[in-house]
């Protein structure tokens, strides 16, 4: 019997158990490993040999939403928004959400109250034939999901610039990616809400945005932490942010994850995440569990490096390329308290 049940009067506990109420049952994200290194999430059910990205838990921990991408070098790709359910101590086979399945859909994010999902999609907006990336939202009720609606200007810019990866705070402030200032170069913006209307977005300062591409922001509900990805072209002289990791072979822009803390209304200089979060592969789509205790992120890490540590034969190649760690996206988690980003670890300025 759980410690919570032990504190309930026996008669009340018995009645609740008879009704099938799981008093004190832990949420799925409360069962995540507390290891100080990243751990693969839901291996075989959600993290598979396929290409998974994004990932957020519902408030009650019973649902996990993520994107599943097809393997292709063309654009746009197909991106399915999927959900897996936590049942009987395991994650179910994912299902495609009813409003997804025809376009490139990415980065599902839930509002702090869990009632609205924001996501990125290449689907044309009403009265438009342009398939640029826009931010969409759907509302959830007892009867299911609403029809998707694109966010209005000024968040989705009227000049068909790309806007993506929205994350919202408890007061409705939205953080997102946009290339509205320089086509093809992603930067992170914020738009506050006044009277139910989004204000003109403001580009975050040099503490967050760099001379490179900065994208995939995730802001905590209280607007105290901001996680995001950053990538540069990698080749000299352009380079990348200091701290970005590179492996062997040809250099190309790979995203690494960064974090900033907001103090007295201002974001501090972003830090490159350590403790095994970043690798020489692509990392992106950071998010927090609803209790704020674990970071969830995508990584394309694999055993393939150039040169390999030893010569591999066909059998080993087949095993590696068909395995879960084959260089396509998977979902990882790590406790936030293992990241060394507590308030006392930041400089005063």
N, C-alpha and C positions, 0 to 999 in steps of 0.2 A: 504494500500500500504506500502511495506517495506521501511525502512529508506534508503536502497541502491537505490531503485527505485526513491525515492524523490530527489535524487541528480543527476538523469539522466534527460537530456532534455526531455520534455513531448513527443515530436515527436519520439525520439529514443526509449523511454520506450514503447510507444504505438506500435511501429513496432516490438519490441522484444516480447511483449505480444501476438501480433497477430501471431507471428511465433511459439508461444508455448514455448518460452525460459523462464525458471523460474529464472529471474534475482534476485540474492540475496537470493534465497531459501536456508534455512539452511540445512547442511548435517545432516544425522540421528544422528551421534555421537555428534553433537552440541546441540541436544535436550535431551541428557542424564541428569538425575536428578543431581542437585548440592548439594544434601544432604550430610552432613558430615559423614554418615554411609553407608555401602554397600547396594545397592538396587538390587533386582532381575531383570534381563534383559529379556525383551520380553516374559513375563509370558504367557504361554499357546501356544506360537508359537515356540519359541526356547528353553526356559526353561520350561520343561514339566515333568511329572512323569517318563519319561525315563532317561537315563544316558548320559548327555551331558558334553563335556569337550572341552578345548581349546577355541578359539574364537578370530577372528580378523576382523576388518572392511576394506573394500576396501577404497581407497583414497577418492573417491567421496561419500562414505557413503551409496551407493545404495546396497551393498552386505555385508552379514555377513557370514563368513566361520567358521565352527566348526566341531567337531567329535561327532558322536552318536554311543554309544557302546551297545552291547547286554548284558542282565543280565545272567551271567554264572560264575561258579567258575573254569572253564577250561582255559587253555592258549594254543595257543593264542586265544583271543576273536576276534569277528568281530568288526571292527571299520570303520564306514562309514564317509567319508568326505562330508559334506553337505553345501549347500548354501541357505540362505533365502534372499529375495529381499525386499527392502524398496519401497513400492508402495502405493500411496494415503494415506500416513501417518500411515502405518502399515506394519508389517513384514509378508511375505507370508509363506505358508506351505513349509517347507524345501524340497529341492531336493538333491539327491545324485549326486556328481560331476561325470562326465563321466569316469574318470580314477580310480574311487574308487568303492568298493562294493564286493571285493573278499577276502580281507585280513584284517589284523589289520592295519588301517591307523589312525594316530594321529597327534596332534599338528600342524595344518596348520598355517604357518606364511608367510607373504608377505614381499618382499623386499620393501624398502622405496619408490621406484618409482612405486610399485604396479604391475610390469610386470612379476614377478617370484614368484611362491609359493614354499616354502620348506615344507616338511612334513616328518613324520616318518612312516615307513611301514615295515611289516614283510615279504613282497613279496620277492621271491628269485631274486637276481640280475642276469643279463645275464651270462650264463655259470656257474651258481652256483645253487645248490639244497638246500643250507642252508638258513633256514628261521629265521635269526637273525634280529634284528631291525637295519635298516640302514636309512640314510638321503637321500631323493629323492627330485627332483625338477621338476616342469613343468613351461613352459612359456605360457603367455597369449597373444593372438593377436586378431585382429578384427574377425577372423574366429573361435576362441575358444582356447582350451587348447592343448598344445603339448602332445606327449607321455611322460610318466614319465621316468626320467633318474636318476640312483643313482649317488651321488657325488663320484668323484674318490678318491683314496688314495692321500694324507694321511688323509683326513677327515674321510671317511669310511675306517676303518683299514682293511688291507688285511687278518688279522688273525681271521676274523669273530667275533670280539668283537662287543658289542652293541653300537650303536651311534644313537642319537636321538635329538629331540627338538632344531632344528637349528633356529637361529635368526641372521639377518645380519644388518650391519650398512650401511650408505650411501656410504662408500668407498669399500664395499664388504667384510669387515672383518666378519667372521662368528664365532658365539659363539654357543656351542653345548654341549650335555651331552655324556659322554663316560665312559665305564668301562675298558678301555684298560690297565690301570695300575694294577687294582685289579679286577678280574672277580666278577661280582655281586655287586660291590660298585661303584655307579655313582659319577662322579666328572665333573666339568665344565672346558671346554677347549676353547681356542681361536685360530683361524688360520687366518692370514692376507693373502692378495692377492698381488702377485708380478708378473707382466707380464702376468696377466690372469691365474696364477697358484696358488693354495693354498700352503702356506708354511707349514712346519712341525708344527702341533698343539702344543701350550704351555699350560700346566695346570696352571690355575689361582692360586694365592697364598693363604695363610691362611686367608687373609681378606675376601675371598669368600668361598673357599673350607674348609671343616672341617673334623673331623675324622669320620663323619657320611656320609650319602648319600646326595649329592647336585645335583640338576637336574632342568630341565625346565627353562633354562635361557631365558630372553628376554632383549635385549639391545636396547636402544633408537638409533635413526638414527645417532645422533651426538656422540654416544658412551659416553654419560655423565651419564646415569643411567643404572643400571643393576638390574632387578628383577629376583628372582629365588626361587625354593622350596628346602626345606631341611627336612630330616626325619632320625631319628635314630630308633633302635629297640624298644626303649621305656622302656624295662625292665631293672631294675638295675642288674649289675653295669654299663651296657653300656649307658643307658640313651639317651638323645638327647641334641641338642643345648639348652643353657639357653634361656628361654622365650617360648619354645614350649609348647603349651597348651594341657592338657589332661583332659578328662572327667572321669565319673565313669566307672565301669566295668573293663574288662581285658585290660591292656595296650598293645598296638601294635604300630608299627611305622606309625604315621600319618604325612603327610607333612604340614608344615607351610611356609608362604611366607616371604622372606627377600628382602632387597634392599641395594644397595651400590651406592655411587656417585664417579665419577672419577674426580680427581683434579690433575692438573699438570702431567697427564699421568699415575697416579696411582689410583687404587681402594682403597677406604677407607673401614674400617672395617664394614661389613654388619650389618644392623639393622633388628630386628624382627618387622614386620609391625604391627601396633596397629590400633586403631580406628575401631574395629569391623571386620577388614579384616580377621584375623585369628580367628579360633574357635576351639572347641575340636574335630571337624571333620577334614577330609582331605581337604586341599587347594592346588591348583596347577595351572599350565598353565597360568601364568601371561602374560599380553600383554598391550600395550598402544594403545589408539586410534591414528589415523594418526596425529592429532593436538597435541598429547602428553598431553592432559588435563584430561584424564580419564584412570584409571587402569581397565582392564577387567580380570576376573579370574574365575576359577572353584572352587566350594565349595560343599561338600556333607553334609552340615549342615541339621539337622532335629530336630523335637521336642522329639526324643527318647533319653533318658538318663537312666542310671542305678544308683540308683533306680529312677523311675518316681516320680514326685512331688505328684501325686495322682494316685489312682488305676484307670485304664482305662478298659472300657467294650468292647465288641466285636464291637459295632457300632462305638465307637471312634477309636478303632484300625484300622478298615477298612477305615475310613475316612482319618486317618493319613498316613497309608501305601500306599494308592492309590492316595494321593495328590502329589502336586509338591514338597513339602518339605518332602520327604520320605527317605532321606539318600543317594539317588543317586545324581550324579553330576548335578549341575545347573550353569548357568552363572550369575555373579554379576558384577556390576560396582561401582566405587567410584571416586570422583574427586581427582586428584593428589594433589591439593592444600589443601585437607583435611587430608593428610597423615603426615604432619609435617616433610617433608624431604627436605625443602628448603635449599639452600646452606649455609645460615647463621646458620642453626640449627646443622650443623656438626662440630665436633671438628677440629681444625687446622691440626691435625696429625691423 
